[in-house]
Amino acid sequence: MSQVSIESDQIEEIAGGEFEREPVPKSKLKGWKSFLGMYAGEHAAGTEFMIGPLFLTAGVSAFDLIIGLLLGNLLAVLSWRFLTAEIAVKNRLTLYFQLEKICGKKLVTGYNLANGILFCFLAGSMITVSATAVGIPFDMPMPKLSDTLPNGLTWVIIVVLIGAVISIIAARGYDTVTKAANWMSPIIVVAFIACGILALNQLGVSSFSDFWNIWGEGSEPFPGQLKFTFWHVVIWSWFANGAMHIGMSDLSVFRFAKEAKAGWTTAAGMYVGHYMAWIAAALLYAVYLKSPEALAFLNNGEAPPVAPGPLAHNAIGVFGIIAVVLAGWTTANPTIYRAGLAFQAILPKLSTAKVTILAGALATVAGLFPAFAMKLLGFVALYGFILAPFGAVIVFEHFFAEKIGITKNYAEVAGITFNKSVFYAWLISFGVFYFISIQFDVFLSFVTLPAWLLCGVLFLVFSKRFQRK
C-alpha cells in the first residue's frame, strides 16, 4: 500500500468516513454525474408536490408563474455555480468546519444547532408528504391546509415508519445518499411528466392558450394564504434554497466535486424540479379544484387540502403513490444527512451515523405535525432568511479578505472561540431586516438578499476594526 493510500485511509478514519474536519482527499472526488443525480433527485422531489399546488393557493397568474420561475431558478443556478461550488473546490471543507475556522467554536455551535434543527423541520415536511401517499390504502384522513397536530393513530404510525427508513439510509453516508438519489430520481421525473400530461388531458388543454388560461390573470389567494405576484415568484424561487447556495450549506456537498463546473448540475434540479415539477404538481391541484369535494370546501370559505398522495394517485394510480413516497425520500435523505453533519460539529465524539439517526428522529417528530408542510412557502422563506447571512461571511472573506487586509480563518489563527465580527454582523443584519419585514409587512424573501449583503459588508468592517486592535 502506498504512503498516499495510507494517509487517505487515516484521514477517513479520523473523519468518520465523511471527512467532517479534513479536506476531502483527491482519491474521493466525484465527477459531475454524481451531482446531477443528487440534485435532480433532491429537487424533483417531495417539496415539489407541495409547492406547485401552494402557488395556486397564492393566486398567481400565468405570467407570474411561468416567466417568474424561469428567471428565479436561473439566479439560483448562478449562485450555486459561481459562489458555492467555486469556494467549495478551493477549500474542500464542510460548511460547519469552515465556519468554525472563521467564527470560533462557541459561536458556530449556535449556528449549527439552528441549522440542524431547521433542516430537520424541512425533512419532516417531506416525511409528511410521503405519509399522504402511504396512507391511501388505509383510507387515512388527509391533513388540511389549516391542520397543525396529528389527525390520528394511523398517521402517527405511518410517519414513524417512514422516518425510520429514511434515517437509516441517510446514516449510511454520502455515497448511499447519492446512490439512492440516482436510483429514485428517474422514476420521480417520469412520474411528474406523466402527472402533468394526464392533468392537461383532464383539464381539456389542447393549445398553449388553454394551458396559459389555467392561471390566466391570477386570482385572489385562498383563505389564510399570501397573494403572490411576479416578484414574489422570482425572489422566492431564487431563495427557496438560499441557505444552500448563498448560505453556503452545499459546501458540504460540492467539496467532493472535481471542478467548480459541477455547480451547473444544479440546473437539473431547478428546471426539472423547480420548474417542470412545480408546474406539473400545480396542474394536479387544478384538476382537484374542479372536483365536488374541493368546491364544497371553497363554498364554505375554506381552503381545499393539499395532499400530494391522493393528487398523484388520482392521476396515475399506484405509480403515483410510489412516486410520492420516493419523492419524499429523495428530499429528506440529503436533508437529514446535512442536519447530521451540523449536529456532528456540535458533538464531534459521536459518529456521523449516530448524529444522523438523531437528526432523523427529530425530523420524524416534526413530520407528525402537518403545519411544516402546509405552510412550506413561509417556512422556506424564514429558513433562508435566518441562515443565508452566515454564508455571506464565507463569501466576503473568500473574495475580499486579501484586498482589504484582514486575516482569513481569523478564529483559528487567533485562537478565539467567539468572533464578535461575525456575531455583530449577523445580529444587526437580521434585526434590521426582520424588523422591516414585520413592521411594514414585507415578504421575508424580499429582504433576504439585503440582509445577506449587509451581513457580508459589516463582517468586513468589524473584522478590519477588531483585528487591528
N, C-alpha and C positions, 0 to 999 in steps of 0.2 A: 504493500500500500504506500502511495506517495505521501510526502510531507503535506502537500496541499490537501489531499483527501483526509489525512488525519486531523488537520486543523479545521477542515469543514465539518467533520463529524463532531469535533469537540465544541465548535460553535453551536451546532444544532442541539447537542446535549445540554449545553448551558442555557440555551434559549427555549428549551422545552419543545424543540422541533419546529417552532414558528418564528424564531429569531426576533423575539419581542424587544430585546435590549442589545441587539447587534445588527450591523448592516447585513442585508441578505447577500450571501456569497454568490459569485458568478455561476457556480455549478447549479444553483437553484433558480436561476432566472427563467422566465417563461416567455414564449412567443405571443404574438398578438391574438392568436386563435383562442387561447385560454381566457383572455379578457372579453373577446367577442361573445363567447358562450355565456360567460357570467353576467355581463351587462344586458344581453338580450333576454336572459332568463330572469334576472332580477327586476327588470323594468317592464317586461311584458308579463306581468305577474298579478298578484293579488290586489295590490293597490289600484291597478287599472280597472278592475271590476267595480271598485267603489267610486273612484274619481270620475270616470266617464259619466255615470248617472248623476253624480253630485253637481256636475256642470249644468245639467238640465234643471236641477232643482234651484240653481242660482240664476236661471232665466237668461242664459247667454244667447246672443244672436249667431247666425251662421258665420258672418264675417269675423266676429269676435273669436269664435272657437277655432275655425279652420285656419285663418291667417295668424291669429294671435298665438296659437300653438306652434305654428311653423317658425315664427320669429323667436319665441321664448325658448324653445328647445335648441335652436341654433346657438343662442347665447350660453346655454348650459354646456353644450359640447365644447365650445371655445374656452370656457372656464376650466373644464377638465383638462383639455389638451395643453393649454399654454400656462396654466398655473399649477394644478395638482400634479399632473404627470411630469411636468418639467422639473419641479422640485423633488419629486419622489425618486427619480432616477439619479439625481445628483447625490442625495444623502442615503437613500435606501433604508430609512427608519420608519417605524410606525409613527402615527400622529402623536401617540401618547409619550413615547420616548423622546421625540423631537421637542415637544412642548416642555418636557421635564428639563431638558438642557437649557431652554430659554427661560422658563418660568420659575423653576425650582420645585422640589418635591412636594412641599406643603401646598403651594398654590395649585399645582397641576392635579393634586388629589381631589380637590373640589370639582375641578373641571371634569375629570374622569368619572367621578360619581354621577354628575349631572348628565354627561354624555351617555354613559352606560344605561342609566335609568330611562332616558328619552328613547334610546334605541330599543330598549325592552318594550316600551309602550307601543312603538311603531310595529315591532314584531308581533306584539299581542293583537294589534288590529288585524294583522294578516292571519293569525290563528282564528280570529273571529270570522274572517272571510271563508276560510276552509270549512269551518264548522257549519256555515249555512248550506254547504253542499252535502257534507256527510249526514246532516240531519234530515235530508229529504226522505230517504227510505223509512225513517222512523216517525214520519208525519210530525216533526218537531215544529212548534210555533216559531216563526222567524222574528228577529228583533226589529223594532220600528226605529225610524229616524230619531224619535224622542226618547228611546229607551236608554237607561243608564245601567241598571242592575241585571243580573242573570234572570232569564224568564222561566227557569225550570230545571229539574234534576237532569233531564236528558241533555240539555245544553251544557251543563257543568261537566258531565261525564265525557261528552264528545270533545270539548275543548281541552280537557286534561289529557286525553289520549293523544290528540293531535300534537299538543305541546310537547309531550314526552318524546314522540318520534322525531320531531323537528330538532329538539335539543340534542338528542343522541347523534344525529347526522352532523350538526354544527360542531359538536365537541370533538369530532374526529379530525378537525383541522382544515386548513385552506384547500388542500388537494381534494378532499372529499366534498367540500362545498362547491368547488368548481366542476368536479365530475358530475355532481347531482344537477347543477345548472345546465351543463352541456347536454345531459340526457333528457331533462324535462323541457327545456326551452323550445325545441322544435314542435313538440306536442302542443304546447300552450299557444304558440304563434298560429299554428294551423287551426286551433280551436277558436281563436279570436277572429281569424279570417272567415271561418265557417259561420260563426255567430253574426258577423257583420253582413255577410251575403244573405243569410236566411232572414235576418231582421229587415233588410231592404226589400226583400220579396214580400214579407208580411205587411210592410208599410206601403206596398204598391208603388215603389220607386222605379220608374222606367227611364228617367233622364236626370241630368245633373241639376236641372231646376227643381225637380221633385226632391232630390237629395238636399238641396240648399233650403228648400221650404220647410224641412223638418224643424229647423231652428228659426228660419225667417228673420224677422227683425228683433227677435228676443221676446221675452215676456216678463211679467212680474215674478219675483222669486217665490218659492213655496214658503208656507208659514215657518218662521224661525230660521230661514236661510238668508244669506247675504246676497245682494244683487251684484253680479259680475259684469264688468264692461270689458272692452278690448284690452285696456291696460291692466286690468285685474288678471286676465288670462295670460298675457305676455309675462308680467312680472312674477306671477305665482308659478308658472311653469318653469321659468328660469331658476327660481329659488326653491322649488319643491324639493330639490336635492342640494340646497345651498350649504348645508352642514358638510356634505360630502365633497363638493368641489371647492368653492371659495372658503369653506370652513376647514378644508384640508383633511377631512376624515379618510378620504380614499388614498392618502399617502400610504396607509396600511395595505392597500391593495396594489397600487402601482409600484411599490418598492420591489415587487417581483418582476417588473417589466424590463425587457432587454433595452428598449428605447422609449423615449418620450412619445414617439409616434403612436404607441399603443393607446394613448389618450383618445385618438379618433374613434376607437371601438365603442366609445360611449354613445356614438350616433346610432348604433344598433339598438341600444336601449331607448334612446329618445324618440327615434322615428318609427320603430316598430312598436315600442311600448307606449311612450308618452304622446304618440300621435295616432297611429293606426288603432292601437288597442283602446285608447280612451274614447275615440270616436265610435268604434265598434260596440263598446260597452254602453255608450250613450244611446246607440240605436236600439240595443236590447231593452233599455229602460223606456225608450219612446214607444216600443211595442206594448210594453206592460201598461203604460199610462192610458192606453186605449181600452184596457180590459175593464169589465164591470167592477171588479174589486178595487182598482185604482180610482175609478170615477167615484165610487162610494166614499173613499177617503177624502177626495177633493171636494165633493158636495158637502161633507161635514166640516170643511175648513181645516182638514188635517193633511200633512204631507204623506203621500204613499210610501211604504217602506222600501228601502234599497237593500235587497238580499241577493247577492251575486249568485248563490247556488241555484235558487229557483229561476232566476233570469236566464242563466245558461242552460239549465235543464229544459226549460220551455222551448228553447231554440234548437238544441242539438241532442237532447235526450241524455242518456247515461254518459256519453262522451263529455257533455257539459259538466256533469258532476265531477268526473275525473279531472277535467281541465282546471276547474276552480280549486280543487284540493291541491293539485300540483302548483298552481299559481300562488297560492298562499305559502306553500313551502319554499318556492324559489325566492321569495322576498324575505321571509322570516329567517331562512338559513344563514345568508351572509350578514343579515342584520344582527342576529344573535351572536354570530362569530365576532363582529365588530364590538358588540357590547361586552363579550367575554374578554377581548383584548383590553378594553377600558378598565374592567374590574381587575384584570391580571396586573395592570400597572399599579393598582392600589394594594393588591395582595400578591406580591411577587413570589412569596413562598409556596403559593398554591399553583398547581399545574394549570396549563391553559384549558385542558379538558374539564377540570373541576370548576373553574370560574365560568366556563361556558355553560355548564349544566346549571350553575347558579343563575346565570343570565336567562337561560331557558325557562327556569322555574318562575322567575319574575315575569317574563313575557307571557307565560301561561296564565298566571294570575290576572295580568292586565287583559288578556283575551276573554276572560269571563265577563268583562264589562263592555257591552257593545258601544258605549259612548265614544271610545277611542276610534273606532271605525266609522261610526255615523257622523262624527264631527272631524273627519280626516282633513278637509281643506283647511280648517282653522288650526288644527293641531300641527300640521306640517309647517304652516306659516310661523307658528310660535317656536317650534323646534329649530328651524333655520335661523330665526332672529336671535335666539339665545346663544347658539353655538358658533355661527358663522364668524362673528368678530374675532374669535380666538385664532381663526385661520389667517386673518389679516396680519396678526403678529408675525406668523411664519413667513408670509408672502413679503411683507415690507422689510423684514430683516434680510431675507434672501436677496432681494433685488436692490436694496438701498443702504444696507449697513456699511459697506465699504465707502460708498460715495459720501456719506455724512460723518463717517469716522466713529462708529460705535462698534463695540465688541460683539461678535456673534456668539450664540450659546452662552450668554453672559452668566446665567446662574451656575452653570457647570464650571466656567473659568474662574469666577469669583468665589465659588464655594458657598453660595447662599441658597436657602430653601424657599425664599419668597421674594419674587421680583416685583417690587412695587410699581415699576413702569408698566408692566402688563396688567396688573390688577386695576390701577387707576384708569388706564386707557379703556379697559373693558367696562368698568363700572360707570364711567362718565358717558361713554357712547350708548350703553344700554339704558341708563337712566334718562338721558335726554330724549332719545327717540321713542322709548316706551311711553314716556310722559306725553309726547306729541301724539302718539297713536291713540292713547286713552282720552286725552283732553280734547282733541279735535276730531275724534272718530275716524282716524286714518287707518286704512287696511294695513295690517302689520307687515305684509310682504313689501309694501311701498317704502318702508323705512329700513329694510334690511341692508340694502346697498349703502345708503348714507351712514348707517351705524358701522358697517364694515370699514368704510373709508376713514371715518373719524377715528375709529379704534387704531387703525394702522398708523395714521399720522400722529396721534397722541403718543403711541408707543415710541416712535422715533424721537419725538420732542422730549418725553420724560427720560428716555434712555440716555440721550445726549446730556441732560442735566444731571441725573443721578450718577452716571458713570464718571462724569468729570469730578464729582465730589469724592 
